[in-house]
Amino acid sequence: MTTFRDIPFGQPVPNSPHAVLCSLPRLADVIGYEERRPEVVAAMKVGYPRFLINPLVAQAQKVAARELKLVGREVRLVQTKRLAAGMAQFIGKAAAEPTSWRGVWAVDFPNIQQAIARAKAFHQHVGAAISSRQAEDILLATGDLTTRFAETPFAGDPIAKIQTNLAEAYGVANPASILLTGSGMTAFFEVFQAVSEVQVHRSQRRRWLQIGWQYVDTTEVLKKFLGPNEQFHFWPDAHDLAGLKKFFEQYGAELAGVVAEFPTNPLLQAVDLSALHALCRKHGAVLLVDPTLASPRVVDVLQHSDVVFNSLTKYAGNQGDFMGGAVVFNPASKWTAELRGIVAGNLAPHYERDLRRLATQIDGYAPLVEKATANATRLAQYLEKHPGVKSVHWTGSALAKENFSQQARKPGLNASVFSFVPRGDLARFYDRIQVVKGPSFGVNFTLICPFMYLAHYDLVSTPEGREQLAGLGLDPALIRVSVGPEPYAQIEAAFAAALK
């Protein structure tokens, strides 16, 4: 794929029915998608699978409704009975009991807006839907599809291949200890549920703490899946260690778990992870850490956490056509034996074809990170000095550098993802730049997105929301950049031309 060009709106990137993103080359396209304008959504051949149901999955759901004779009912196909039951409960009384169908589980409910919205929210937050490859195979079996999309085959043991590569990335001795599942959000959801079982239901600890502004669905899980007597706390400034210590002194005995991204998405804040872990150990809270934005190959967070959860869609699955997640437990943590047993028993397994797809590309993980991190450091430094740029948020900034470097695997190493705010009209810059534009990151090409518009359009589109974002240091015009491995001069030239 030629990276530095204007890719037509709605085109899958890469050109595969299993792509996890499509081109959104104009800000108007992004707004049209967020507002669900019919002509815009209809033109999108694929989307990020937790937000926009893949066409193969949508077709399989229609076939399920037909074969199960669910006339006038909506159907969602879910990986496991446990997750299907969770979706049905989340939808409410309108949902029927899940039904086993062709190796997956069908959740059906009436075609009414409230039930559809609840199902969509569960799908988005938890990542429980079947994969497009599994849907493709179901459609082949039912005769509703005649050919399978051709992909590079992998002949060996895909799980061993993946776990061996990830063990090197995480720095763990036993590859088999790494748990794999269908998405990063499913990984987090099941870890969250396990900690709740141990801490909330058994020890009556009813508070959860989120460190810094994090990816939207992590926050949504913490808000929407708490019990009636549980409480969510948000600590906006991950660099405010003194304030965190006071919070722990006040609430530490009631804390069930603490959730931290290292670094945060999209402001690239880096908490003092060693100090945070010490506070959690002192007060009996479980520390859950997500290193996805930088990748475990850039930061070593396992030693200063109890559980690490990670999206493998990024970096490991670096060609943009795979969804997956992983869970790794700190062998030195007192929580590991109990929590791992619960998570391993509940985690939805990967579909084998998806594992084989990841196995074909995971050898590109380390080379991608090496090239992309070097490029990102140069580009962030360039943009910091550019008169057309208002601000840059990156792991080499004055605020984040000290804490980030403590966990970096090599001196001077930075995340290959960063954010910046261009001066002037956002649409002018975004529409002009000749790089791939869409959600996700950690792919083998440079990719940008207007992050606040895609993740928080409800806030960007209202005066009250913009005021809230301003109070948190979040500019609606913030652009998240996932720097690729292309020759650096070409990357800089694309940004320079758009910033003129």
Sequence and secondary structure as in RCSB ss.txt:
>XXXX:A:sequence
MTTFRDIPFGQPVPNSPHAVLCSLPRLADVIGYEERRPEVVAAMKVGYPRFLINPLVAQAQKVAARELKLVGREV
RLVQTKRLAAGMAQFIGKAAAEPTSWRGVWAVDFPNIQQAIARAKAFHQHVGAAISSRQAEDILLATGDLTTRFA
ETPFAGDPIAKIQTNLAEAYGVANPASILLTGSGMTAFFEVFQAVSEVQVHRSQRRRWLQIGWQYVDTTEVLKKF
LGPNEQFHFWPDAHDLAGLKKFFEQYGAELAGVVAEFPTNPLLQAVDLSALHALCRKHGAVLLVDPTLASPRVVD
VLQHSDVVFNSLTKYAGNQGDFMGGAVVFNPASKWTAELRGIVAGNLAPHYERDLRRLATQIDGYAPLVEKATAN
ATRLAQYLEKHPGVKSVHWTGSALAKENFSQQARKPGLNASVFSFVPRGDLARFYDRIQVVKGPSFGVNFTLICP
FMYLAHYDLVSTPEGREQLAGLGLDPALIRVSVGPEPYAQIEAAFAAALK
>XXXX:A:secstr
  SSS   TT BSSSSTT S B   SHHHHHHHHTT HHHHHH S   TTTS  HHHHHHHHHHHHHTT TTEEE
EEESSHHHHHHHHHHH TTS   EEETTEEEEEEES HHHHHHHHHHHHHH  B  HHHHHHHHHHHTS      
     S HHHHHHHHHHHHHT S GGG EEES HHHHHHHHHHHHIIIIIHHH   EEEEESS  HHHHHHHHHS
S TT EEEEE  TT HHHHHHHHHHHGGGEEEEEEESS TTT     HHHHHHHHHHHT EEEEE TTT TTTB 
 GGG SEEEEETTTTTTTTS    EEEEE TT TTHHHHHHHHHHH     HHHHHHHHHHGGGHHHHHHHHHHH
HHHHHHHHHT TTEEEEE TTSTTTHHHHHHHBSSTT   SEEEEEESS HHHHHHH  SEESS   SSS EEE 
HHHHH HHHHTSHHHHHHHHHTT  TT EEEE  SS HHHHHHHHHHHH 
